[in-house]
Amino acid sequence: KHVAAQWQVLNGLGITVYDTGTDTSHLTSLTVPAGKLNAGSNYSWKVRYQDNYGGWSNYSTATSLSIAALLAGDYNH
C-alpha cells in the first residue's frame, strides 16, 4: 500500500530547490509553495513512494518543468 511520497524539484543545474521529505498528504500530486520557483526558469521534478512496510521505491525519472515568464498585466494581487 502506498502511504507516503517524497517529491524533489531541481533547478537547471540539478540542485534541489524544494524537497518535501516524507509527505503523507500529497501522494499523487504536488503544488510547490510560492517563492520556490522563478518565472522564466527551467526545472525538473522527481518523486519516490513509500509502502506500508517502510520501503522506498527508486526515484522516478526526472521530468522537465518550465515556468513561464509573467507578462505585464497577467499578475493580479
N, CA, C and O atoms as a CHARMM CRD file, in Angstrom:
* protein
*
  308
    1    1 LYS  N      0.84400  -1.18400   0.00000 PROA 1      0.00000
    2    1 LYS  CA     0.00000   0.00000   0.00000 PROA 1      0.00000
    3    1 LYS  C      0.88300   1.23900   0.00000 PROA 1      0.00000
    4    1 LYS  O      1.88400   1.29500   0.71500 PROA 1      0.00000
    5    2 HSD  N      0.51600   2.22100  -0.79500 PROA 2      0.00000
    6    2 HSD  CA     1.23400   3.49300  -0.95100 PROA 2      0.00000
    7    2 HSD  C      0.84400   4.42100   0.20000 PROA 2      0.00000
    8    2 HSD  O     -0.30600   4.85200   0.28300 PROA 2      0.00000
    9    3 VAL  N      1.79700   4.73400   1.09000 PROA 3      0.00000
   10    3 VAL  CA     1.46800   5.53100   2.27000 PROA 3      0.00000
   11    3 VAL  C      2.14500   6.89900   2.32100 PROA 3      0.00000
   12    3 VAL  O      1.70700   7.76800   3.07400 PROA 3      0.00000
   13    4 ALA  N      3.19700   7.10600   1.54200 PROA 4      0.00000
   14    4 ALA  CA     3.90900   8.38400   1.55800 PROA 4      0.00000
   15    4 ALA  C      4.64700   8.57900   0.24100 PROA 4      0.00000
   16    4 ALA  O      4.84400   7.63900  -0.52900 PROA 4      0.00000
   17    5 ALA  N      5.04500   9.81300   0.00400 PROA 5      0.00000
   18    5 ALA  CA     5.83600  10.16700  -1.17100 PROA 5      0.00000
   19    5 ALA  C      6.91000  11.15500  -0.73400 PROA 5      0.00000
   20    5 ALA  O      6.80400  11.78800   0.31700 PROA 5      0.00000
   21    6 GLN  N      7.93700  11.27300  -1.55400 PROA 6      0.00000
   22    6 GLN  CA     8.93600  12.31800  -1.36900 PROA 6      0.00000
   23    6 GLN  C      9.16300  12.95000  -2.73000 PROA 6      0.00000
   24    6 GLN  O      9.62900  12.29900  -3.66600 PROA 6      0.00000
   25    7 TRP  N      8.83000  14.21300  -2.82300 PROA 7      0.00000
   26    7 TRP  CA     8.94200  14.97400  -4.06500 PROA 7      0.00000
   27    7 TRP  C     10.18200  15.86100  -4.00700 PROA 7      0.00000
   28    7 TRP  O     10.49600  16.43800  -2.96500 PROA 7      0.00000
   29    8 GLN  N     10.87900  15.96400  -5.13000 PROA 8      0.00000
   30    8 GLN  CA    12.01400  16.88200  -5.23800 PROA 8      0.00000
   31    8 GLN  C     11.89200  17.67700  -6.53200 PROA 8      0.00000
   32    8 GLN  O     11.57000  17.13000  -7.58700 PROA 8      0.00000
   33    9 VAL  N     12.15600  18.98600  -6.43100 PROA 9      0.00000
   34    9 VAL  CA    12.20900  19.86100  -7.59600 PROA 9      0.00000
   35    9 VAL  C     13.63900  20.37000  -7.68600 PROA 9      0.00000
   36    9 VAL  O     14.19900  20.85700  -6.70400 PROA 9      0.00000
   37   10 LEU  N     14.22800  20.25200  -8.88100 PROA 10     0.00000
   38   10 LEU  CA    15.61900  20.63400  -9.09900 PROA 10     0.00000
   39   10 LEU  C     15.69900  21.75600 -10.12700 PROA 10     0.00000
   40   10 LEU  O     14.91000  21.80300 -11.07000 PROA 10     0.00000
   41   11 ASN  N     16.66000  22.65900  -9.93600 PROA 11     0.00000
   42   11 ASN  CA    16.84700  23.72500 -10.92000 PROA 11     0.00000
   43   11 ASN  C     17.62300  23.19700 -12.11700 PROA 11     0.00000
   44   11 ASN  O     17.97000  22.01700 -12.16400 PROA 11     0.00000
   45   12 GLY  N     17.89300  24.06100 -13.07800 PROA 12     0.00000
   46   12 GLY  CA    18.58100  23.65600 -14.29800 PROA 12     0.00000
   47   12 GLY  C     19.97800  23.10800 -14.08100 PROA 12     0.00000
   48   12 GLY  O     20.51400  22.42400 -14.95300 PROA 12     0.00000
   49   13 LEU  N     20.57900  23.39400 -12.93500 PROA 13     0.00000
   50   13 LEU  CA    21.90900  22.87500 -12.60100 PROA 13     0.00000
   51   13 LEU  C     21.83100  21.54500 -11.84700 PROA 13     0.00000
   52   13 LEU  O     22.85900  20.96300 -11.50200 PROA 13     0.00000
   53   14 GLY  N     20.61100  21.06800 -11.59300 PROA 14     0.00000
   54   14 GLY  CA    20.43600  19.81200 -10.86700 PROA 14     0.00000
   55   14 GLY  C     20.46300  19.96400  -9.35700 PROA 14     0.00000
   56   14 GLY  O     20.55500  18.97000  -8.63600 PROA 14     0.00000
   57   15 ILE  N     20.38400  21.19000  -8.86900 PROA 15     0.00000
   58   15 ILE  CA    20.38700  21.46200  -7.42800 PROA 15     0.00000
   59   15 ILE  C     18.95100  21.45200  -6.91500 PROA 15     0.00000
   60   15 ILE  O     18.07300  22.08300  -7.50400 PROA 15     0.00000
   61   16 THR  N     18.71400  20.74100  -5.82500 PROA 16     0.00000
   62   16 THR  CA    17.37700  20.65100  -5.25700 PROA 16     0.00000
   63   16 THR  C     16.96000  22.00600  -4.68500 PROA 16     0.00000
   64   16 THR  O     17.63600  22.56700  -3.82200 PROA 16     0.00000
   65   17 VAL  N     15.82900  22.52100  -5.18500 PROA 17     0.00000
   66   17 VAL  CA    15.30300  23.79600  -4.69500 PROA 17     0.00000
   67   17 VAL  C     14.08500  23.58400  -3.80300 PROA 17     0.00000
   68   17 VAL  O     13.67300  24.49700  -3.08700 PROA 17     0.00000
   69   18 TYR  N     13.50200  22.37700  -3.84100 PROA 18     0.00000
   70   18 TYR  CA    12.37200  22.05300  -2.97100 PROA 18     0.00000
   71   18 TYR  C     12.34200  20.54700  -2.75900 PROA 18     0.00000
   72   18 TYR  O     12.41900  19.77400  -3.71500 PROA 18     0.00000
   73   19 ASP  N     12.23000  20.14100  -1.51500 PROA 19     0.00000
   74   19 ASP  CA    12.16100  18.72400  -1.14000 PROA 19     0.00000
   75   19 ASP  C     11.10300  18.59100  -0.05200 PROA 19     0.00000
   76   19 ASP  O     11.19600  19.23500   0.99200 PROA 19     0.00000
   77   20 THR  N     10.11000  17.76500  -0.29400 PROA 20     0.00000
   78   20 THR  CA     9.03700  17.62400   0.68600 PROA 20     0.00000
   79   20 THR  C      9.42100  16.76700   1.88200 PROA 20     0.00000
   80   20 THR  O      8.75600  16.82400   2.91600 PROA 20     0.00000
   81   21 GLY  N     10.49100  15.96800   1.76000 PROA 21     0.00000
   82   21 GLY  CA    10.73800  14.97000   2.79100 PROA 21     0.00000
   83   21 GLY  C      9.61100  13.94800   2.72100 PROA 21     0.00000
   84   21 GLY  O      8.93100  13.86000   1.69800 PROA 21     0.00000
   85   22 THR  N      9.40000  13.18700   3.76600 PROA 22     0.00000
   86   22 THR  CA     8.32100  12.20600   3.78300 PROA 22     0.00000
   87   22 THR  C      6.98900  12.94300   3.85900 PROA 22     0.00000
   88   22 THR  O      6.72100  13.65800   4.82400 PROA 22     0.00000
   89   23 ASP  N      6.16600  12.76800   2.84500 PROA 23     0.00000
   90   23 ASP  CA     4.91000  13.50600   2.70900 PROA 23     0.00000
   91   23 ASP  C      3.74900  12.51700   2.63600 PROA 23     0.00000
   92   23 ASP  O      3.63500  11.75900   1.67300 PROA 23     0.00000
   93   24 THR  N      2.90200  12.52600   3.63800 PROA 24     0.00000
   94   24 THR  CA     1.75400  11.61300   3.65600 PROA 24     0.00000
   95   24 THR  C      0.47900  12.27000   3.12900 PROA 24     0.00000
   96   24 THR  O     -0.56900  11.62700   3.07300 PROA 24     0.00000
   97   25 SER  N      0.55800  13.54000   2.74500 PROA 25     0.00000
   98   25 SER  CA    -0.61900  14.26200   2.25100 PROA 25     0.00000
   99   25 SER  C     -0.69100  14.33700   0.73100 PROA 25     0.00000
  100   25 SER  O     -1.78300  14.29400   0.16300 PROA 25     0.00000
  101   26 HSD  N      0.44000  14.44600   0.07400 PROA 26     0.00000
  102   26 HSD  CA     0.48600  14.64400  -1.38100 PROA 26     0.00000
  103   26 HSD  C      1.04500  13.38400  -2.03800 PROA 26     0.00000
  104   26 HSD  O      2.21300  13.33100  -2.42200 PROA 26     0.00000
  105   27 LEU  N      0.19400  12.38500  -2.15800 PROA 27     0.00000
  106   27 LEU  CA     0.66400  11.09000  -2.65700 PROA 27     0.00000
  107   27 LEU  C      0.78700  11.04400  -4.16900 PROA 27     0.00000
  108   27 LEU  O      1.66100  10.35000  -4.68900 PROA 27     0.00000
  109   28 THR  N     -0.06600  11.76400  -4.89000 PROA 28     0.00000
  110   28 THR  CA    -0.05500  11.64900  -6.35000 PROA 28     0.00000
  111   28 THR  C      0.09100  12.98300  -7.07800 PROA 28     0.00000
  112   28 THR  O      0.22200  12.99200  -8.30200 PROA 28     0.00000
  113   29 SER  N      0.07300  14.09800  -6.37200 PROA 29     0.00000
  114   29 SER  CA     0.29300  15.39600  -6.99600 PROA 29     0.00000
  115   29 SER  C      0.81700  16.36600  -5.93900 PROA 29     0.00000
  116   29 SER  O      0.68500  16.13600  -4.73600 PROA 29     0.00000
  117   30 LEU  N      1.40700  17.44200  -6.41600 PROA 30     0.00000
  118   30 LEU  CA     2.03000  18.39400  -5.50200 PROA 30     0.00000
  119   30 LEU  C      1.90500  19.80100  -6.06200 PROA 30     0.00000
  120   30 LEU  O      2.07700  20.00700  -7.26400 PROA 30     0.00000
  121   31 THR  N      1.60900  20.76500  -5.21400 PROA 31     0.00000
  122   31 THR  CA     1.68300  22.17800  -5.54800 PROA 31     0.00000
  123   31 THR  C      2.88600  22.74100  -4.80700 PROA 31     0.00000
  124   31 THR  O      2.95000  22.68500  -3.57900 PROA 31     0.00000
  125   32 VAL  N      3.83700  23.28400  -5.55500 PROA 32     0.00000
  126   32 VAL  CA     5.04300  23.84400  -4.95200 PROA 32     0.00000
  127   32 VAL  C      4.68600  25.18600  -4.31300 PROA 32     0.00000
  128   32 VAL  O      4.02400  26.00900  -4.94500 PROA 32     0.00000
  129   33 PRO  N      5.11100  25.41700  -3.07700 PROA 33     0.00000
  130   33 PRO  CA     4.79200  26.68300  -2.40300 PROA 33     0.00000
  131   33 PRO  C      5.33400  27.90300  -3.15500 PROA 33     0.00000
  132   33 PRO  O      6.35400  27.82600  -3.84000 PROA 33     0.00000
  133   34 ALA  N      4.63900  29.01000  -3.01400 PROA 34     0.00000
  134   34 ALA  CA     5.05400  30.26900  -3.63500 PROA 34     0.00000
  135   34 ALA  C      6.47500  30.63000  -3.20000 PROA 34     0.00000
  136   34 ALA  O      6.87600  30.37600  -2.06400 PROA 34     0.00000
  137   35 GLY  N      7.21500  31.21700  -4.11300 PROA 35     0.00000
  138   35 GLY  CA     8.56000  31.68100  -3.80500 PROA 35     0.00000
  139   35 GLY  C      9.65700  30.66100  -4.04100 PROA 35     0.00000
  140   35 GLY  O     10.83600  30.99100  -3.90500 PROA 35     0.00000
  141   36 LYS  N      9.30600  29.43500  -4.38900 PROA 36     0.00000
  142   36 LYS  CA    10.31800  28.39300  -4.60000 PROA 36     0.00000
  143   36 LYS  C     10.81700  28.34600  -6.04100 PROA 36     0.00000
  144   36 LYS  O     11.93800  27.90500  -6.29500 PROA 36     0.00000
  145   37 LEU  N      9.98200  28.80500  -6.99600 PROA 37     0.00000
  146   37 LEU  CA    10.32000  28.73900  -8.41100 PROA 37     0.00000
  147   37 LEU  C     10.33000  30.14000  -9.00100 PROA 37     0.00000
  148   37 LEU  O      9.57300  31.00900  -8.56700 PROA 37     0.00000
  149   38 ASN  N     11.18100  30.35400  -9.98100 PROA 38     0.00000
  150   38 ASN  CA    11.30800  31.66100 -10.61600 PROA 38     0.00000
  151   38 ASN  C     10.71500  31.63500 -12.01300 PROA 38     0.00000
  152   38 ASN  O     10.94800  30.69600 -12.77400 PROA 38     0.00000
  153   39 ALA  N      9.94600  32.66900 -12.35300 PROA 39     0.00000
  154   39 ALA  CA     9.37600  32.80500 -13.69000 PROA 39     0.00000
  155   39 ALA  C     10.49200  32.84100 -14.72100 PROA 39     0.00000
  156   39 ALA  O     11.55000  33.42500 -14.48300 PROA 39     0.00000
  157   40 GLY  N     10.25400  32.21500 -15.86300 PROA 40     0.00000
  158   40 GLY  CA    11.23600  32.19100 -16.94000 PROA 40     0.00000
  159   40 GLY  C     12.35400  31.19300 -16.72300 PROA 40     0.00000
  160   40 GLY  O     13.36400  31.24500 -17.42500 PROA 40     0.00000
  161   41 SER  N     12.20400  30.28600 -15.77200 PROA 41     0.00000
  162   41 SER  CA    13.25400  29.31500 -15.45400 PROA 41     0.00000
  163   41 SER  C     12.79900  27.89400 -15.75900 PROA 41     0.00000
  164   41 SER  O     11.60400  27.61400 -15.85400 PROA 41     0.00000
  165   42 ASN  N     13.76800  27.01100 -15.90900 PROA 42     0.00000
  166   42 ASN  CA    13.51700  25.59800 -16.16600 PROA 42     0.00000
  167   42 ASN  C     13.88500  24.77100 -14.94900 PROA 42     0.00000
  168   42 ASN  O     14.88200  25.03700 -14.27800 PROA 42     0.00000
  169   43 TYR  N     13.07600  23.77600 -14.67500 PROA 43     0.00000
  170   43 TYR  CA    13.26400  22.88700 -13.53000 PROA 43     0.00000
  171   43 TYR  C     12.97100  21.46100 -13.96800 PROA 43     0.00000
  172   43 TYR  O     12.53800  21.21800 -15.09400 PROA 43     0.00000
  173   44 SER  N     13.21200  20.53300 -13.07100 PROA 44     0.00000
  174   44 SER  CA    12.74600  19.16600 -13.25100 PROA 44     0.00000
  175   44 SER  C     12.23800  18.68500 -11.90100 PROA 44     0.00000
  176   44 SER  O     12.59300  19.23900 -10.86100 PROA 44     0.00000
  177   45 TRP  N     11.41000  17.65800 -11.92300 PROA 45     0.00000
  178   45 TRP  CA    10.88300  17.09200 -10.67900 PROA 45     0.00000
  179   45 TRP  C     10.97700  15.57900 -10.74800 PROA 45     0.00000
  180   45 TRP  O     10.98000  14.98000 -11.82300 PROA 45     0.00000
  181   46 LYS  N     11.05400  14.98300  -9.57100 PROA 46     0.00000
  182   46 LYS  CA    11.04000  13.53100  -9.45800 PROA 46     0.00000
  183   46 LYS  C     10.36800  13.17000  -8.13600 PROA 46     0.00000
  184   46 LYS  O     10.27300  13.99500  -7.22800 PROA 46     0.00000
  185   47 VAL  N      9.91500  11.94900  -8.04400 PROA 47     0.00000
  186   47 VAL  CA     9.18500  11.51200  -6.84900 PROA 47     0.00000
  187   47 VAL  C      9.52900  10.05300  -6.57100 PROA 47     0.00000
  188   47 VAL  O      9.84300   9.29100  -7.48500 PROA 47     0.00000
  189   48 ARG  N      9.46400   9.67800  -5.30100 PROA 48     0.00000
  190   48 ARG  CA     9.57800   8.27700  -4.91500 PROA 48     0.00000
  191   48 ARG  C      8.45500   7.98100  -3.92200 PROA 48     0.00000
  192   48 ARG  O      7.91800   8.88400  -3.28000 PROA 48     0.00000
  193   49 TYR  N      8.11900   6.72200  -3.81200 PROA 49     0.00000
  194   49 TYR  CA     6.98200   6.32400  -2.99000 PROA 49     0.00000
  195   49 TYR  C      7.39400   5.36700  -1.88400 PROA 49     0.00000
  196   49 TYR  O      8.32600   4.57800  -2.04200 PROA 49     0.00000
  197   50 GLN  N      6.69200   5.44900  -0.76500 PROA 50     0.00000
  198   50 GLN  CA     6.93600   4.56400   0.37500 PROA 50     0.00000
  199   50 GLN  C      5.72600   3.64000   0.54300 PROA 50     0.00000
  200   50 GLN  O      4.57800   4.07100   0.44100 PROA 50     0.00000
  201   51 ASP  N      6.01300   2.34900   0.80400 PROA 51     0.00000
  202   51 ASP  CA     4.92100   1.41300   1.04600 PROA 51     0.00000
  203   51 ASP  C      4.65400   1.28100   2.54500 PROA 51     0.00000
  204   51 ASP  O      5.37700   1.84900   3.36400 PROA 51     0.00000
  205   52 ASN  N      3.62400   0.53500   2.89100 PROA 52     0.00000
  206   52 ASN  CA     3.22100   0.41800   4.29800 PROA 52     0.00000
  207   52 ASN  C      4.19400  -0.40100   5.13000 PROA 52     0.00000
  208   52 ASN  O      3.99700  -0.52600   6.33900 PROA 52     0.00000
  209   53 TYR  N      5.23700  -0.96500   4.52800 PROA 53     0.00000
  210   53 TYR  CA     6.28500  -1.66600   5.27900 PROA 53     0.00000
  211   53 TYR  C      7.50000  -0.77100   5.51600 PROA 53     0.00000
  212   53 TYR  O      8.48700  -1.19600   6.11600 PROA 53     0.00000
  213   54 GLY  N      7.41700   0.47900   5.03700 PROA 54     0.00000
  214   54 GLY  CA     8.51700   1.41800   5.23000 PROA 54     0.00000
  215   54 GLY  C      9.53300   1.43600   4.10400 PROA 54     0.00000
  216   54 GLY  O     10.49000   2.20900   4.14900 PROA 54     0.00000
  217   55 GLY  N      9.34200   0.59300   3.08800 PROA 55     0.00000
  218   55 GLY  CA    10.27500   0.54200   1.96200 PROA 55     0.00000
  219   55 GLY  C     10.01700   1.65700   0.95900 PROA 55     0.00000
  220   55 GLY  O      8.87200   2.03500   0.71000 PROA 55     0.00000
  221   56 TRP  N     11.09200   2.17600   0.39000 PROA 56     0.00000
  222   56 TRP  CA    11.00100   3.25000  -0.60100 PROA 56     0.00000
  223   56 TRP  C     11.30500   2.71400  -1.99300 PROA 56     0.00000
  224   56 TRP  O     12.16900   1.85200  -2.15900 PROA 56     0.00000
  225   57 SER  N     10.59600   3.22600  -2.98800 PROA 57     0.00000
  226   57 SER  CA    10.90900   2.93800  -4.38500 PROA 57     0.00000
  227   57 SER  C     12.12400   3.76300  -4.78800 PROA 57     0.00000
  228   57 SER  O     12.57100   4.63200  -4.03900 PROA 57     0.00000
  229   58 ASN  N     12.65300   3.48600  -5.97500 PROA 58     0.00000
  230   58 ASN  CA    13.63700   4.37800  -6.56900 PROA 58     0.00000
  231   58 ASN  C     12.91800   5.65300  -6.98700 PROA 58     0.00000
  232   58 ASN  O     11.69800   5.65200  -7.15300 PROA 58     0.00000
  233   59 TYR  N     13.66300   6.74000  -7.15800 PROA 59     0.00000
  234   59 TYR  CA    13.05400   7.96000  -7.68300 PROA 59     0.00000
  235   59 TYR  C     12.62200   7.72500  -9.12200 PROA 59     0.00000
  236   59 TYR  O     13.24800   6.96200  -9.85800 PROA 59     0.00000
  237   60 SER  N     11.54300   8.39000  -9.51000 PROA 60     0.00000
  238   60 SER  CA    11.09200   8.36100 -10.89500 PROA 60     0.00000
  239   60 SER  C     12.13900   9.04500 -11.76900 PROA 60     0.00000
  240   60 SER  O     13.02100   9.74500 -11.27200 PROA 60     0.00000
  241   61 THR  N     12.02700   8.83400 -13.06100 PROA 61     0.00000
  242   61 THR  CA    12.85100   9.58000 -13.99800 PROA 61     0.00000
  243   61 THR  C     12.46400  11.05100 -13.89000 PROA 61     0.00000
  244   61 THR  O     11.27800  11.37600 -13.84200 PROA 61     0.00000
  245   62 ALA  N     13.43700  11.93000 -13.85200 PROA 62     0.00000
  246   62 ALA  CA    13.15400  13.36500 -13.73400 PROA 62     0.00000
  247   62 ALA  C     12.36500  13.84300 -14.95400 PROA 62     0.00000
  248   62 ALA  O     12.66300  13.47000 -16.08900 PROA 62     0.00000
  249   63 THR  N     11.35800  14.67000 -14.69700 PROA 63     0.00000
  250   63 THR  CA    10.51200  15.23800 -15.74400 PROA 63     0.00000
  251   63 THR  C     10.71900  16.74100 -15.77800 PROA 63     0.00000
  252   63 THR  O     10.70400  17.39600 -14.73500 PROA 63     0.00000
  253   64 SER  N     10.91300  17.29500 -16.97800 PROA 64     0.00000
  254   64 SER  CA    11.20100  18.72700 -17.08100 PROA 64     0.00000
  255   64 SER  C      9.95500  19.56400 -16.82800 PROA 64     0.00000
  256   64 SER  O      8.82600  19.12100 -17.04200 PROA 64     0.00000
  257   65 LEU  N     10.19100  20.77300 -16.37000 PROA 65     0.00000
  258   65 LEU  CA     9.14500  21.70100 -15.99900 PROA 65     0.00000
  259   65 LEU  C      9.65100  23.10200 -16.30400 PROA 65     0.00000
  260   65 LEU  O     10.73000  23.48000 -15.84500 PROA 65     0.00000
  261   66 SER  N      8.89400  23.87900 -17.07000 PROA 66     0.00000
  262   66 SER  CA     9.25900  25.25900 -17.38300 PROA 66     0.00000
  263   66 SER  C      8.25200  26.19600 -16.75200 PROA 66     0.00000
  264   66 SER  O      7.04700  25.95600 -16.81600 PROA 66     0.00000
  265   67 ILE  N      8.73900  27.25500 -16.14600 PROA 67     0.00000
  266   67 ILE  CA     7.88600  28.26700 -15.53900 PROA 67     0.00000
  267   67 ILE  C      7.86300  29.45800 -16.48200 PROA 67     0.00000
  268   67 ILE  O      8.88700  30.10200 -16.70800 PROA 67     0.00000
  269   68 ALA  N      6.69200  29.74500 -17.02900 PROA 68     0.00000
  270   68 ALA  CA     6.56700  30.85100 -17.98300 PROA 68     0.00000
  271   68 ALA  C      6.82900  32.18200 -17.30000 PROA 68     0.00000
  272   68 ALA  O      6.50200  32.37100 -16.12800 PROA 68     0.00000
  273   69 ALA  N      7.41900  33.09400 -18.04300 PROA 69     0.00000
  274   69 ALA  CA     7.62200  34.45500 -17.54500 PROA 69     0.00000
  275   69 ALA  C      6.27200  35.15300 -17.47900 PROA 69     0.00000
  276   69 ALA  O      5.44000  34.99100 -18.37200 PROA 69     0.00000
  277   70 LEU  N      6.06100  35.91000 -16.44900 PROA 70     0.00000
  278   70 LEU  CA     4.81900  36.68700 -16.32100 PROA 70     0.00000
  279   70 LEU  C      4.86000  37.87300 -17.26900 PROA 70     0.00000
  280   70 LEU  O      5.88400  38.54500 -17.39600 PROA 70     0.00000
  281   71 LEU  N      3.75600  38.12100 -17.92400 PROA 71     0.00000
  282   71 LEU  CA     3.65300  39.28300 -18.81300 PROA 71     0.00000
  283   71 LEU  C      2.97700  40.41100 -18.03600 PROA 71     0.00000
  284   71 LEU  O      2.18700  40.15000 -17.12800 PROA 71     0.00000
  285   72 ALA  N      3.27300  41.62800 -18.37600 PROA 72     0.00000
  286   72 ALA  CA     2.64900  42.77200 -17.71300 PROA 72     0.00000
  287   72 ALA  C      1.13900  42.63000 -17.79100 PROA 72     0.00000
  288   72 ALA  O      0.58800  42.37000 -18.86100 PROA 72     0.00000
  289   73 GLY  N      0.47700  42.79900 -16.66900 PROA 73     0.00000
  290   73 GLY  CA    -0.97500  42.69100 -16.62000 PROA 73     0.00000
  291   73 GLY  C     -1.48300  41.29900 -16.34100 PROA 73     0.00000
  292   73 GLY  O     -2.67700  41.13400 -16.09100 PROA 73     0.00000
  293   74 ASP  N     -0.63000  40.28000 -16.37300 PROA 74     0.00000
  294   74 ASP  CA    -1.05700  38.90200 -16.12400 PROA 74     0.00000
  295   74 ASP  C     -1.12800  38.58300 -14.64600 PROA 74     0.00000
  296   74 ASP  O     -1.71000  37.56900 -14.25900 PROA 74     0.00000
  297   75 TYR  N     -0.55100  39.42100 -13.82300 PROA 75     0.00000
  298   75 TYR  CA    -0.48700  39.12600 -12.38000 PROA 75     0.00000
  299   75 TYR  C     -1.44300  40.02700 -11.63500 PROA 75     0.00000
  300   75 TYR  O     -1.29400  41.24900 -11.65700 PROA 75     0.00000
  301   76 ASN  N     -2.40700  39.44700 -10.98600 PROA 76     0.00000
  302   76 ASN  CA    -3.34900  40.20400 -10.16400 PROA 76     0.00000
  303   76 ASN  C     -3.07100  39.90900  -8.70400 PROA 76     0.00000
  304   76 ASN  O     -2.87800  38.75100  -8.33100 PROA 76     0.00000
  305   77 HSD  N     -3.04800  40.92700  -7.88400 PROA 77     0.00000
  306   77 HSD  CA    -2.83000  40.72200  -6.44600 PROA 77     0.00000
  307   77 HSD  C     -3.70100  41.61600  -5.62000 PROA 77     0.00000
  308   77 HSD  O     -3.64300  41.57000  -4.39100 PROA 77     0.00000
